[in-house]
Amino acid sequence: MSMKEDLHGEKLYLPNDEEIVKVQTRCLDRLYDYNMTRPTEPKKREALLKEMFAEIGENCYIEPPLHSNFGGHHTHLGKGVYANFNLTLVDDTHIYIGDYTMIGPNVTIATAGHPILPELRKKAYQYNSPVHIGKNCWIGAGVVILPGVSIGDNTVIGAGSIVTKDIPADVVAVGNPCKVLREIGEHDREYYFRDKKINWDGKLCT
C-alpha cells in the first residue's frame, strides 16, 4: 500500500511523500485561484468550488478566504451549506458536511493528527481520521472540531467550543471540551434569541 492510500486508513504515514505532495500542490493552486476571485465573480467561484471539492451540492457558498490542506479535495458538502470567512479544512482525509449546515467565521475542522511519541513526531509521521457533521447544524464562530468526531443532525455548537468527542443530534453543545448543554425543544419554538419571540403568524420575527 502506498503512502497516498494510507491517507484514508487512520494509519501512520509521511505527508511529505512525493506522490501526496504532487496531488496536494495541484489542489492548493486551485484554492489560490478561488481565494483571488472578486465578489463580482460569483459564477467563477461556483465553478471553482465544483472543481475543488470531492462533492458539493447546489446553493453552497464559502466566503473567501478559505484555508484547506487539500483545497477541498477530500471534503463532501451537501446542498445549501454556508461557511463564513476563514474556514480552515484540514482535509487530509474525508470531511462530510450535511445539507443546510451553517458554519461561522474562523472555524477549524481537522482530520489530521500526530503521534504523542516524540520520536515519531520528529520523523513527521501523521495519521488522519474523518469528520462527519450532520444536516442543518450550526457551527458557531471560532469552533475547533478534532479528528474522528461526528456531530448529529440539527445540532448547534456554541462559539469557541473545542469538539473532542461525538455530539448527538438535536442538542446545543458548548465548551472546552464541548459537552451537551441541553436538547433543542419547545423553548426554541417560542424564542429565537434571548427574549425575542418568533412570530409564526407573520413574515418577520418580533
C-alpha positions, 0 to 999 in steps of 0.5 A: 500500500502506498503512502497516498492510500494510507491517507484514508486508513487512520494509519501512520504515514509521511505527508511529505511523500512525493506522490501526496505532495504532487496531488496536494500542490495541484489542489492548493493552486486551485484554492489560490485561484478561488481565494483571488476571485472578486465578489463580482465573480460569483459564477467563477467561484461556483465553478471553482468550488465544483472543481475543488471539492470531492462533492458539493451540492447546489446553493453552497457558498464559502466566503473567501478566504478559505484555508484547506490542506487539500483545497477541498479535495477530500471534503463532501458538502451537501446542498445549501451549506454556508461557511463564513470567512476563514474556514480552515479544512484540514482535509487530509482525509474525508470531511462530510458536511450535511445539507443546510449546515451553517458554519461561522467565521474562523472555524477549524475542522481537522482530520489530521493528527500526530503521534504523542511519541516524540520520536515519531513526531520528529520523523513527521509521521501523521495519521488522519481520521474523518469528520462527519457533521450532520444536516442543518447544524450550526457551527458557531464562530471560532469552533475547533472540531478534532479528528474522528468526531461526528456531530448529529443532525440539527445540532448547534455548537456554541462559539469557541467550543473545542469538539473532542468527542461525538455530539448527538443530534438535536442538542446545543453543545458548548465548551472546552471540551464541548459537552451537551448543554441541553436538547433543542425543544419547545423553548426554541419554538417560542424564542429565537434569541434571548427574549425575542419571540418568533412570530409564526403568524407573520413574515418577520420575527418580533 
